[in-house]
Amino acid sequence: MTHRSTPRSTRHQWLTVEEVCEELRISRRSWDRWRSRGTGPRAKRLAGNGPIRIRRDWLDEWVEAQEDA
């Protein structure tokens, strides 16, 4: 998917870890393992110590990089 064809509001949509796990069809344990190894998609903890969120465009970029590898 190219980012030019994705509306800005969708590209900057914040996803929960659960939404990302569901979309990628992985377990939360796999997500946590990727995060600890620094190999998963870019993520941000909101408000310093709040919930972890992943922007849609970050996830899309990461998925594309995995397909190219």
PDB file of N, CA, C and O in Angstrom, chain B, residues numbered from 101:
ATOM      1  N   MET B 101       0.845  -1.167   0.000  1.00  0.00           N
ATOM      2  CA  MET B 101       0.000   0.000   0.000  1.00  0.00           C
ATOM      3  C   MET B 101       0.894   1.235   0.000  1.00  0.00           C
ATOM      4  O   MET B 101       1.841   1.314   0.782  1.00  0.00           O
ATOM      5  N   THR B 102       0.607   2.174  -0.849  1.00  0.00           N
ATOM      6  CA  THR B 102       1.355   3.422  -0.868  1.00  0.00           C
ATOM      7  C   THR B 102       0.680   4.413   0.057  1.00  0.00           C
ATOM      8  O   THR B 102      -0.542   4.411   0.208  1.00  0.00           O
ATOM      9  N   HIS B 103       1.473   5.244   0.661  1.00  0.00           N
ATOM     10  CA  HIS B 103       0.927   6.197   1.612  1.00  0.00           C
ATOM     11  C   HIS B 103       0.189   7.335   0.930  1.00  0.00           C
ATOM     12  O   HIS B 103      -0.665   7.976   1.543  1.00  0.00           O
ATOM     13  N   ARG B 104       0.505   7.591  -0.315  1.00  0.00           N
ATOM     14  CA  ARG B 104      -0.185   8.663  -1.027  1.00  0.00           C
ATOM     15  C   ARG B 104      -1.662   8.350  -1.219  1.00  0.00           C
ATOM     16  O   ARG B 104      -2.489   9.261  -1.260  1.00  0.00           O
ATOM     17  N   SER B 105      -2.000   7.069  -1.338  1.00  0.00           N
ATOM     18  CA  SER B 105      -3.390   6.694  -1.562  1.00  0.00           C
ATOM     19  C   SER B 105      -4.180   6.571  -0.266  1.00  0.00           C
ATOM     20  O   SER B 105      -5.401   6.418  -0.297  1.00  0.00           O
ATOM     21  N   THR B 106      -3.489   6.635   0.879  1.00  0.00           N
ATOM     22  CA  THR B 106      -4.145   6.505   2.174  1.00  0.00           C
ATOM     23  C   THR B 106      -4.451   7.885   2.728  1.00  0.00           C
ATOM     24  O   THR B 106      -3.550   8.716   2.843  1.00  0.00           O
ATOM     25  N   PRO B 107      -5.708   8.145   3.074  1.00  0.00           N
ATOM     26  CA  PRO B 107      -6.035   9.460   3.630  1.00  0.00           C
ATOM     27  C   PRO B 107      -5.212   9.753   4.877  1.00  0.00           C
ATOM     28  O   PRO B 107      -4.911   8.850   5.658  1.00  0.00           O
ATOM     29  N   ARG B 108      -4.853  11.010   5.058  1.00  0.00           N
ATOM     30  CA  ARG B 108      -4.014  11.407   6.185  1.00  0.00           C
ATOM     31  C   ARG B 108      -4.606  10.966   7.522  1.00  0.00           C
ATOM     32  O   ARG B 108      -3.870  10.497   8.390  1.00  0.00           O
ATOM     33  N   SER B 109      -5.909  11.105   7.701  1.00  0.00           N
ATOM     34  CA  SER B 109      -6.522  10.740   8.974  1.00  0.00           C
ATOM     35  C   SER B 109      -6.335   9.258   9.278  1.00  0.00           C
ATOM     36  O   SER B 109      -6.209   8.884  10.444  1.00  0.00           O
ATOM     37  N   THR B 110      -6.314   8.416   8.260  1.00  0.00           N
ATOM     38  CA  THR B 110      -6.104   6.990   8.466  1.00  0.00           C
ATOM     39  C   THR B 110      -4.640   6.694   8.731  1.00  0.00           C
ATOM     40  O   THR B 110      -4.325   5.878   9.597  1.00  0.00           O
ATOM     41  N   ARG B 111      -3.738   7.339   8.003  1.00  0.00           N
ATOM     42  CA  ARG B 111      -2.297   7.105   8.188  1.00  0.00           C
ATOM     43  C   ARG B 111      -1.868   7.420   9.604  1.00  0.00           C
ATOM     44  O   ARG B 111      -0.988   6.754  10.149  1.00  0.00           O
ATOM     45  N   HIS B 112      -2.480   8.431  10.209  1.00  0.00           N
ATOM     46  CA  HIS B 112      -2.070   8.857  11.549  1.00  0.00           C
ATOM     47  C   HIS B 112      -2.975   8.303  12.637  1.00  0.00           C
ATOM     48  O   HIS B 112      -2.938   8.766  13.777  1.00  0.00           O
ATOM     49  N   GLN B 113      -3.780   7.321  12.290  1.00  0.00           N
ATOM     50  CA  GLN B 113      -4.644   6.671  13.266  1.00  0.00           C
ATOM     51  C   GLN B 113      -3.779   5.919  14.277  1.00  0.00           C
ATOM     52  O   GLN B 113      -2.839   5.220  13.898  1.00  0.00           O
ATOM     53  N   TRP B 114      -4.097   6.062  15.553  1.00  0.00           N
ATOM     54  CA  TRP B 114      -3.386   5.350  16.608  1.00  0.00           C
ATOM     55  C   TRP B 114      -4.070   4.016  16.856  1.00  0.00           C
ATOM     56  O   TRP B 114      -5.277   3.968  17.092  1.00  0.00           O
ATOM     57  N   LEU B 115      -3.305   2.937  16.803  1.00  0.00           N
ATOM     58  CA  LEU B 115      -3.825   1.589  17.027  1.00  0.00           C
ATOM     59  C   LEU B 115      -3.361   1.085  18.386  1.00  0.00           C
ATOM     60  O   LEU B 115      -2.275   1.437  18.848  1.00  0.00           O
ATOM     61  N   THR B 116      -4.185   0.264  19.023  1.00  0.00           N
ATOM     62  CA  THR B 116      -3.784  -0.378  20.269  1.00  0.00           C
ATOM     63  C   THR B 116      -2.918  -1.590  19.940  1.00  0.00           C
ATOM     64  O   THR B 116      -2.901  -2.066  18.805  1.00  0.00           O
ATOM     65  N   VAL B 117      -2.210  -2.074  20.935  1.00  0.00           N
ATOM     66  CA  VAL B 117      -1.421  -3.293  20.752  1.00  0.00           C
ATOM     67  C   VAL B 117      -2.346  -4.445  20.363  1.00  0.00           C
ATOM     68  O   VAL B 117      -2.005  -5.259  19.505  1.00  0.00           O
ATOM     69  N   GLU B 118      -3.498  -4.510  20.986  1.00  0.00           N
ATOM     70  CA  GLU B 118      -4.453  -5.577  20.682  1.00  0.00           C
ATOM     71  C   GLU B 118      -4.909  -5.525  19.225  1.00  0.00           C
ATOM     72  O   GLU B 118      -5.040  -6.564  18.579  1.00  0.00           O
ATOM     73  N   GLU B 119      -5.148  -4.330  18.710  1.00  0.00           N
ATOM     74  CA  GLU B 119      -5.556  -4.191  17.306  1.00  0.00           C
ATOM     75  C   GLU B 119      -4.447  -4.642  16.367  1.00  0.00           C
ATOM     76  O   GLU B 119      -4.709  -5.300  15.361  1.00  0.00           O
ATOM     77  N   VAL B 120      -3.205  -4.287  16.698  1.00  0.00           N
ATOM     78  CA  VAL B 120      -2.072  -4.691  15.864  1.00  0.00           C
ATOM     79  C   VAL B 120      -1.899  -6.205  15.905  1.00  0.00           C
ATOM     80  O   VAL B 120      -1.685  -6.836  14.870  1.00  0.00           O
ATOM     81  N   CYS B 121      -1.991  -6.787  17.097  1.00  0.00           N
ATOM     82  CA  CYS B 121      -1.861  -8.244  17.216  1.00  0.00           C
ATOM     83  C   CYS B 121      -2.944  -8.953  16.405  1.00  0.00           C
ATOM     84  O   CYS B 121      -2.674  -9.947  15.731  1.00  0.00           O
ATOM     85  N   GLU B 122      -4.155  -8.441  16.475  1.00  0.00           N
ATOM     86  CA  GLU B 122      -5.257  -9.042  15.719  1.00  0.00           C
ATOM     87  C   GLU B 122      -5.009  -8.930  14.213  1.00  0.00           C
ATOM     88  O   GLU B 122      -5.201  -9.894  13.471  1.00  0.00           O
ATOM     89  N   GLU B 123      -4.584  -7.754  13.773  1.00  0.00           N
ATOM     90  CA  GLU B 123      -4.339  -7.550  12.345  1.00  0.00           C
ATOM     91  C   GLU B 123      -3.216  -8.438  11.826  1.00  0.00           C
ATOM     92  O   GLU B 123      -3.310  -8.993  10.731  1.00  0.00           O
ATOM     93  N   LEU B 124      -2.153  -8.570  12.616  1.00  0.00           N
ATOM     94  CA  LEU B 124      -1.005  -9.375  12.202  1.00  0.00           C
ATOM     95  C   LEU B 124      -1.191 -10.858  12.505  1.00  0.00           C
ATOM     96  O   LEU B 124      -0.387 -11.694  12.095  1.00  0.00           O
ATOM     97  N   ARG B 125      -2.265 -11.170  13.231  1.00  0.00           N
ATOM     98  CA  ARG B 125      -2.549 -12.545  13.646  1.00  0.00           C
ATOM     99  C   ARG B 125      -1.407 -13.136  14.448  1.00  0.00           C
ATOM    100  O   ARG B 125      -0.920 -14.232  14.172  1.00  0.00           O
ATOM    101  N   ILE B 126      -0.994 -12.371  15.456  1.00  0.00           N
ATOM    102  CA  ILE B 126       0.053 -12.820  16.369  1.00  0.00           C
ATOM    103  C   ILE B 126      -0.487 -12.743  17.793  1.00  0.00           C
ATOM    104  O   ILE B 126      -1.494 -12.086  18.058  1.00  0.00           O
ATOM    105  N   SER B 127       0.195 -13.420  18.691  1.00  0.00           N
ATOM    106  CA  SER B 127      -0.199 -13.370  20.096  1.00  0.00           C
ATOM    107  C   SER B 127       0.409 -12.131  20.764  1.00  0.00           C
ATOM    108  O   SER B 127       1.354 -11.533  20.249  1.00  0.00           O
ATOM    109  N   ARG B 128      -0.137 -11.772  21.885  1.00  0.00           N
ATOM    110  CA  ARG B 128       0.441 -10.657  22.653  1.00  0.00           C
ATOM    111  C   ARG B 128       1.858 -11.013  23.088  1.00  0.00           C
ATOM    112  O   ARG B 128       2.725 -10.143  23.165  1.00  0.00           O
ATOM    113  N   ARG B 129       2.089 -12.277  23.368  1.00  0.00           N
ATOM    114  CA  ARG B 129       3.428 -12.709  23.769  1.00  0.00           C
ATOM    115  C   ARG B 129       4.441 -12.457  22.650  1.00  0.00           C
ATOM    116  O   ARG B 129       5.565 -12.027  22.909  1.00  0.00           O
ATOM    117  N   SER B 130       4.034 -12.730  21.400  1.00  0.00           N
ATOM    118  CA  SER B 130       4.925 -12.440  20.263  1.00  0.00           C
ATOM    119  C   SER B 130       5.210 -10.953  20.184  1.00  0.00           C
ATOM    120  O   SER B 130       6.353 -10.554  19.965  1.00  0.00           O
ATOM    121  N   TRP B 131       4.179 -10.120  20.362  1.00  0.00           N
ATOM    122  CA  TRP B 131       4.366  -8.667  20.357  1.00  0.00           C
ATOM    123  C   TRP B 131       5.387  -8.261  21.421  1.00  0.00           C
ATOM    124  O   TRP B 131       6.317  -7.504  21.142  1.00  0.00           O
ATOM    125  N   ASP B 132       5.207  -8.766  22.632  1.00  0.00           N
ATOM    126  CA  ASP B 132       6.107  -8.412  23.734  1.00  0.00           C
ATOM    127  C   ASP B 132       7.539  -8.862  23.443  1.00  0.00           C
ATOM    128  O   ASP B 132       8.490  -8.163  23.792  1.00  0.00           O
ATOM    129  N   ARG B 133       7.695 -10.009  22.815  1.00  0.00           N
ATOM    130  CA  ARG B 133       9.024 -10.508  22.455  1.00  0.00           C
ATOM    131  C   ARG B 133       9.672  -9.584  21.418  1.00  0.00           C
ATOM    132  O   ARG B 133      10.837  -9.213  21.555  1.00  0.00           O
ATOM    133  N   TRP B 134       8.909  -9.214  20.376  1.00  0.00           N
ATOM    134  CA  TRP B 134       9.424  -8.291  19.361  1.00  0.00           C
ATOM    135  C   TRP B 134       9.838  -6.980  20.008  1.00  0.00           C
ATOM    136  O   TRP B 134      10.901  -6.438  19.704  1.00  0.00           O
ATOM    137  N   ARG B 135       9.003  -6.474  20.895  1.00  0.00           N
ATOM    138  CA  ARG B 135       9.272  -5.184  21.541  1.00  0.00           C
ATOM    139  C   ARG B 135      10.546  -5.253  22.377  1.00  0.00           C
ATOM    140  O   ARG B 135      11.358  -4.328  22.346  1.00  0.00           O
ATOM    141  N   SER B 136      10.726  -6.334  23.117  1.00  0.00           N
ATOM    142  CA  SER B 136      11.923  -6.462  23.952  1.00  0.00           C
ATOM    143  C   SER B 136      13.184  -6.601  23.108  1.00  0.00           C
ATOM    144  O   SER B 136      14.264  -6.185  23.529  1.00  0.00           O
ATOM    145  N   ARG B 137      13.051  -7.186  21.920  1.00  0.00           N
ATOM    146  CA  ARG B 137      14.196  -7.355  21.013  1.00  0.00           C
ATOM    147  C   ARG B 137      14.396  -6.161  20.086  1.00  0.00           C
ATOM    148  O   ARG B 137      15.419  -6.063  19.407  1.00  0.00           O
ATOM    149  N   GLY B 138      13.420  -5.254  20.057  1.00  0.00           N
ATOM    150  CA  GLY B 138      13.512  -4.091  19.187  1.00  0.00           C
ATOM    151  C   GLY B 138      13.295  -4.424  17.722  1.00  0.00           C
ATOM    152  O   GLY B 138      13.787  -3.708  16.850  1.00  0.00           O
ATOM    153  N   THR B 139      12.559  -5.512  17.430  1.00  0.00           N
ATOM    154  CA  THR B 139      12.371  -5.928  16.045  1.00  0.00           C
ATOM    155  C   THR B 139      10.970  -5.658  15.500  1.00  0.00           C
ATOM    156  O   THR B 139      10.740  -5.815  14.301  1.00  0.00           O
ATOM    157  N   GLY B 140      10.054  -5.266  16.335  1.00  0.00           N
ATOM    158  CA  GLY B 140       8.678  -5.036  15.909  1.00  0.00           C
ATOM    159  C   GLY B 140       8.479  -3.645  15.346  1.00  0.00           C
ATOM    160  O   GLY B 140       9.431  -2.877  15.208  1.00  0.00           O
ATOM    161  N   PRO B 141       7.237  -3.327  15.022  1.00  0.00           N
ATOM    162  CA  PRO B 141       6.934  -1.988  14.503  1.00  0.00           C
ATOM    163  C   PRO B 141       7.168  -0.912  15.559  1.00  0.00           C
ATOM    164  O   PRO B 141       7.108  -1.170  16.761  1.00  0.00           O
ATOM    165  N   ARG B 142       7.427   0.263  15.089  1.00  0.00           N
ATOM    166  CA  ARG B 142       7.630   1.419  15.963  1.00  0.00           C
ATOM    167  C   ARG B 142       6.373   1.635  16.812  1.00  0.00           C
ATOM    168  O   ARG B 142       5.253   1.480  16.327  1.00  0.00           O
ATOM    169  N   ALA B 143       6.570   1.987  18.066  1.00  0.00           N
ATOM    170  CA  ALA B 143       5.449   2.197  18.975  1.00  0.00           C
ATOM    171  C   ALA B 143       5.797   3.331  19.932  1.00  0.00           C
ATOM    172  O   ALA B 143       6.964   3.688  20.096  1.00  0.00           O
ATOM    173  N   LYS B 144       4.778   3.881  20.551  1.00  0.00           N
ATOM    174  CA  LYS B 144       4.995   4.987  21.487  1.00  0.00           C
ATOM    175  C   LYS B 144       4.103   4.799  22.702  1.00  0.00           C
ATOM    176  O   LYS B 144       2.936   4.424  22.582  1.00  0.00           O
ATOM    177  N   ARG B 145       4.661   5.060  23.859  1.00  0.00           N
ATOM    178  CA  ARG B 145       3.880   5.042  25.079  1.00  0.00           C
ATOM    179  C   ARG B 145       3.321   6.448  25.259  1.00  0.00           C
ATOM    180  O   ARG B 145       4.081   7.407  25.389  1.00  0.00           O
ATOM    181  N   LEU B 146       2.015   6.571  25.266  1.00  0.00           N
ATOM    182  CA  LEU B 146       1.369   7.874  25.377  1.00  0.00           C
ATOM    183  C   LEU B 146       1.489   8.425  26.793  1.00  0.00           C
ATOM    184  O   LEU B 146       1.448   7.674  27.768  1.00  0.00           O
ATOM    185  N   ALA B 147       1.636   9.726  26.893  1.00  0.00           N
ATOM    186  CA  ALA B 147       1.704  10.434  28.177  1.00  0.00           C
ATOM    187  C   ALA B 147       2.803   9.893  29.079  1.00  0.00           C
ATOM    188  O   ALA B 147       2.650   9.873  30.300  1.00  0.00           O
ATOM    189  N   GLY B 148       3.897   9.457  28.493  1.00  0.00           N
ATOM    190  CA  GLY B 148       5.033   9.002  29.285  1.00  0.00           C
ATOM    191  C   GLY B 148       4.891   7.612  29.859  1.00  0.00           C
ATOM    192  O   GLY B 148       5.750   6.761  29.630  1.00  0.00           O
ATOM    193  N   ASN B 149       3.830   7.362  30.597  1.00  0.00           N
ATOM    194  CA  ASN B 149       3.638   6.035  31.187  1.00  0.00           C
ATOM    195  C   ASN B 149       2.247   5.474  30.874  1.00  0.00           C
ATOM    196  O   ASN B 149       1.748   4.595  31.577  1.00  0.00           O
ATOM    197  N   GLY B 150       1.638   5.990  29.820  1.00  0.00           N
ATOM    198  CA  GLY B 150       0.304   5.545  29.415  1.00  0.00           C
ATOM    199  C   GLY B 150       0.356   4.310  28.545  1.00  0.00           C
ATOM    200  O   GLY B 150       1.372   3.618  28.495  1.00  0.00           O
ATOM    201  N   PRO B 151      -0.742   4.033  27.857  1.00  0.00           N
ATOM    202  CA  PRO B 151      -0.806   2.836  27.006  1.00  0.00           C
ATOM    203  C   PRO B 151       0.089   2.958  25.777  1.00  0.00           C
ATOM    204  O   PRO B 151       0.364   4.057  25.297  1.00  0.00           O
ATOM    205  N   ILE B 152       0.530   1.825  25.285  1.00  0.00           N
ATOM    206  CA  ILE B 152       1.344   1.773  24.068  1.00  0.00           C
ATOM    207  C   ILE B 152       0.424   1.888  22.866  1.00  0.00           C
ATOM    208  O   ILE B 152      -0.620   1.237  22.809  1.00  0.00           O
ATOM    209  N   ARG B 153       0.814   2.719  21.906  1.00  0.00           N
ATOM    210  CA  ARG B 153       0.055   2.886  20.670  1.00  0.00           C
ATOM    211  C   ARG B 153       1.010   2.827  19.490  1.00  0.00           C
ATOM    212  O   ARG B 153       2.189   3.163  19.595  1.00  0.00           O
ATOM    213  N   ILE B 154       0.463   2.389  18.363  1.00  0.00           N
ATOM    214  CA  ILE B 154       1.217   2.265  17.123  1.00  0.00           C
ATOM    215  C   ILE B 154       0.460   3.035  16.052  1.00  0.00           C
ATOM    216  O   ILE B 154      -0.732   2.804  15.843  1.00  0.00           O
ATOM    217  N   ARG B 155       1.147   3.950  15.370  1.00  0.00           N
ATOM    218  CA  ARG B 155       0.476   4.675  14.294  1.00  0.00           C
ATOM    219  C   ARG B 155       0.334   3.773  13.083  1.00  0.00           C
ATOM    220  O   ARG B 155       1.209   2.959  12.789  1.00  0.00           O
ATOM    221  N   ARG B 156      -0.772   3.929  12.391  1.00  0.00           N
ATOM    222  CA  ARG B 156      -1.063   3.124  11.201  1.00  0.00           C
ATOM    223  C   ARG B 156       0.081   3.194  10.196  1.00  0.00           C
ATOM    224  O   ARG B 156       0.484   2.162   9.658  1.00  0.00           O
ATOM    225  N   ASP B 157       0.613   4.380   9.930  1.00  0.00           N
ATOM    226  CA  ASP B 157       1.686   4.489   8.937  1.00  0.00           C
ATOM    227  C   ASP B 157       2.955   3.804   9.408  1.00  0.00           C
ATOM    228  O   ASP B 157       3.697   3.273   8.582  1.00  0.00           O
ATOM    229  N   TRP B 158       3.232   3.797  10.714  1.00  0.00           N
ATOM    230  CA  TRP B 158       4.397   3.074  11.235  1.00  0.00           C
ATOM    231  C   TRP B 158       4.231   1.580  11.004  1.00  0.00           C
ATOM    232  O   TRP B 158       5.171   0.898  10.594  1.00  0.00           O
ATOM    233  N   LEU B 159       3.029   1.074  11.269  1.00  0.00           N
ATOM    234  CA  LEU B 159       2.770  -0.348  11.077  1.00  0.00           C
ATOM    235  C   LEU B 159       2.894  -0.711   9.599  1.00  0.00           C
ATOM    236  O   LEU B 159       3.524  -1.712   9.259  1.00  0.00           O
ATOM    237  N   ASP B 160       2.302   0.090   8.725  1.00  0.00           N
ATOM    238  CA  ASP B 160       2.375  -0.180   7.289  1.00  0.00           C
ATOM    239  C   ASP B 160       3.812  -0.201   6.792  1.00  0.00           C
ATOM    240  O   ASP B 160       4.181  -1.074   6.007  1.00  0.00           O
ATOM    241  N   GLU B 161       4.628   0.751   7.238  1.00  0.00           N
ATOM    242  CA  GLU B 161       6.033   0.814   6.836  1.00  0.00           C
ATOM    243  C   GLU B 161       6.771  -0.446   7.310  1.00  0.00           C
ATOM    244  O   GLU B 161       7.564  -1.026   6.568  1.00  0.00           O
ATOM    245  N   TRP B 162       6.504  -0.856   8.537  1.00  0.00           N
ATOM    246  CA  TRP B 162       7.172  -2.035   9.093  1.00  0.00           C
ATOM    247  C   TRP B 162       6.789  -3.292   8.309  1.00  0.00           C
ATOM    248  O   TRP B 162       7.649  -4.110   7.982  1.00  0.00           O
ATOM    249  N   VAL B 163       5.499  -3.440   8.009  1.00  0.00           N
ATOM    250  CA  VAL B 163       5.032  -4.612   7.253  1.00  0.00           C
ATOM    251  C   VAL B 163       5.697  -4.640   5.873  1.00  0.00           C
ATOM    252  O   VAL B 163       6.153  -5.691   5.421  1.00  0.00           O
ATOM    253  N   GLU B 164       5.751  -3.482   5.208  1.00  0.00           N
ATOM    254  CA  GLU B 164       6.395  -3.425   3.892  1.00  0.00           C
ATOM    255  C   GLU B 164       7.863  -3.810   3.967  1.00  0.00           C
ATOM    256  O   GLU B 164       8.371  -4.497   3.081  1.00  0.00           O
ATOM    257  N   ALA B 165       8.547  -3.375   5.016  1.00  0.00           N
ATOM    258  CA  ALA B 165       9.967  -3.715   5.179  1.00  0.00           C
ATOM    259  C   ALA B 165      10.138  -5.218   5.405  1.00  0.00           C
ATOM    260  O   ALA B 165      11.128  -5.794   4.953  1.00  0.00           O
ATOM    261  N   GLN B 166       9.197  -5.862   6.092  1.00  0.00           N
ATOM    262  CA  GLN B 166       9.271  -7.300   6.327  1.00  0.00           C
ATOM    263  C   GLN B 166       9.063  -8.063   5.014  1.00  0.00           C
ATOM    264  O   GLN B 166       9.685  -9.102   4.791  1.00  0.00           O
ATOM    265  N   GLU B 167       8.197  -7.549   4.157  1.00  0.00           N
ATOM    266  CA  GLU B 167       7.931  -8.185   2.872  1.00  0.00           C
ATOM    267  C   GLU B 167       9.149  -8.083   1.959  1.00  0.00           C
ATOM    268  O   GLU B 167       9.401  -8.986   1.161  1.00  0.00           O
ATOM    269  N   ASP B 168       9.909  -6.986   2.070  1.00  0.00           N
ATOM    270  CA  ASP B 168      11.085  -6.766   1.224  1.00  0.00           C
ATOM    271  C   ASP B 168      12.296  -7.552   1.711  1.00  0.00           C
ATOM    272  O   ASP B 168      13.235  -7.786   0.950  1.00  0.00           O
ATOM    273  N   ALA B 169      12.277  -7.955   2.966  1.00  0.00           N
ATOM    274  CA  ALA B 169      13.453  -8.643   3.557  1.00  0.00           C
ATOM    275  C   ALA B 169      13.587 -10.064   3.066  1.00  0.00           C
ATOM    276  O   ALA B 169      14.514 -10.770   3.464  1.00  0.00           O
TER     277      ALA B 169
END
